[in-house]
Amino acid sequence: MIGGIILPVWRLIAKLALHRHDGCMDLTAPLQSLIPSVDSAALTVLAGTEGALGQSQIHRLAPRGTRRGLGVVLDRLVEHGLVLAEATNHGFMYRLNRDHVLAPAVLAAAGARQEFLRRLTDGAAQLQPPVVSAALFGSVARRQSGPDSDVDLLLVVPDDTDTDDPSWGDQARHLAAQVLAWSGNRLEIVTVTRTHLADLVAVEEPVIGSWRDDALTLVGADLPRLLSEVRGHPRRPRTRTSPKEDR
């Protein structure tokens, strides 16, 4: 229930009988799953550019680590040949050695978020009936997630979709199980019809702000645009009988 309005919601946490998943991937900084140390912070920054960066620039862009700590890390990575250091009048400039045999592994891990989003997009696009819109929201969409973060997915479906149909539930559980297998993260799916979405917008439910500000649309209509479109088309409210009138 959101603010007194009951949503047709699937909050699905995949539980595999034979395989237990205790760990989750940090979808904001996935390289950290392979390299828990500050090394991953430096490598994440260098993997994101083909240019050379100074230590201060790397510190500013890195998701964690002190300037001094990153300096120690960079020296160690240079020793292993994974990072190249170029002397300048203002100190050293660093770049990822993309010819290193480990570079493809670093780049693949650093780009795991994009691969995850590609798979999730493909999975949401296969849902039947097709969704009006599928969008990430919450910490994963904002790039503020951590290793324990769930993946929040909003599905806006056509008004004639029967979300109580077992086949729909099977599809949602399958997608949740896939997300768990891909990353170790749990998937929470919120499903609303287009008309019900208009109701939520009309009564200014707080969750709408999150959907509007955080949304990362994967499939179908752009969610912020859809929220604007349905604003002027709420469902006519049903007259409810008061308890006194029921007697």
Secondary structure, DSSP 4 states (H G I P E B T S, - for coil): -BTTBPP--B------SS--------SSSTHHHH--STHHHHHHHHHT-SS-EEHHHHHHHSSS--HHHHHHHHHHHHHTTSEEEEEETTEEEEEE-TTSTTHHHHHHHHTHHHHHHHHHHHHHHT-SSPPSEEEEESHHHHT---TTPPEEEEEEE-TT--TTSHHHHHHHHHHHHHHHHHHSPPEEEEEEEHHHHHHHHHTT-HHHHHHHHH-EEEEES-HHHHHHHHTT-PPPPPP---HHHH-
